[in-house]
Amino acid sequence: MATLLEMRRSVSRRLDQPLVGNDIPASGVFWTQAEVNEWINNGRRQVYAEIAELEGPTLTAEATGTYTSGARSVAINGVNGTAGGIFNLEVDPLKIMGVFDITSSATAIGTKIDLIPYNELVTVQSGTPTSTSVSSGNVGAWWGSNPMNLSLAPIPQSAKTLRLRYIPGAPADLTDVGAATNTPYEIPSTHHDLLVLFAVVQAKKKEEDSSWQDDWTTYTELLNRLKANIEERNSANSRHVVVTDGSDYTSGMSQYY
């Protein structure tokens, strides 16, 4: 997998900017190391968001926390990048995949809490009759940002232990310190060139070089190819072969699909 340093070198080669000490210099050049790092990380966040829309099962994480008795709402995560909230998360989840009440669950699987639009949940909390039934348990809704909040209805009269399934927010910026922080692990290695192209586009925009549009076209094509690969991998029919004459693919009582 490409490291941040390797991607910087690729960016420099595409821009025909000489390396110094086998790296982009920190100063004294038109495109500095800090700038290129920022562009690579911006590209990573953009690609991550695109992947998250398609690759939920792969990126999904879990956390547990306690919903306070009598609380109208609780924070899901901390503020300004600091771990906090009932699930001890640093940033807002990119997407909530499910919330489960595991208070009385011996297996910690729990009962899924249906998530509804926040405006409807406020009506339920107020006791006004709605089309939403809560007779079988709680319903919930998320709202707000930095931190994101969770509200349940009816408001719990005793503490509840919840399990959150979520797609984490964009990963922390790549740095040159350690293998765990210098590689975009969530992006397939064959597509790391996307981050290089994204940085090249930003660099050429700074230079007012109109050829950035060609690079952007290539970037878009590669991104669409990545998304198509993910969709194919996740497709329930990805292992199926469509045939026009089934007799060619049968042997006795066995059939091959």
Sequence and secondary structure as in RCSB ss.txt:
>XXXX:A:sequence
MATLLEMRRSVSRRLDQPLVGNDIPASGVFWTQAEVNEWINNGRRQVYAEIAELEGPTLTAEATGTYTSGARSVA
INGVNGTAGGIFNLEVDPLKIMGVFDITSSATAIGTKIDLIPYNELVTVQSGTPTSTSVSSGNVGAWWGSNPMNL
SLAPIPQSAKTLRLRYIPGAPADLTDVGAATNTPYEIPSTHHDLLVLFAVVQAKKKEEDSSWQDDWTTYTELLNR
LKANIEERNSANSRHVVVTDGSDYTSGMSQYY
>XXXX:A:secstr
   HHHHHHHHHHHTT   BTTB  SSSSSS HHHHHHHHHHHHHHHHHHHHHH HHHH EEEEEEE TT S EE
SB STT  BTTTTBSS  SEEEEEEE TT SSS  EEEEE  HHHHHHHHTT   S   TTS EEEEE SSS EE
EEES  SS EEEEEEEE  S     SSSTTTSS TTS GGGTHHHHHHHHHHHHHHHT TTHHHHHHHHHHHHHH
HHHHHHHHH TTTT    S GGGGEETTEE  
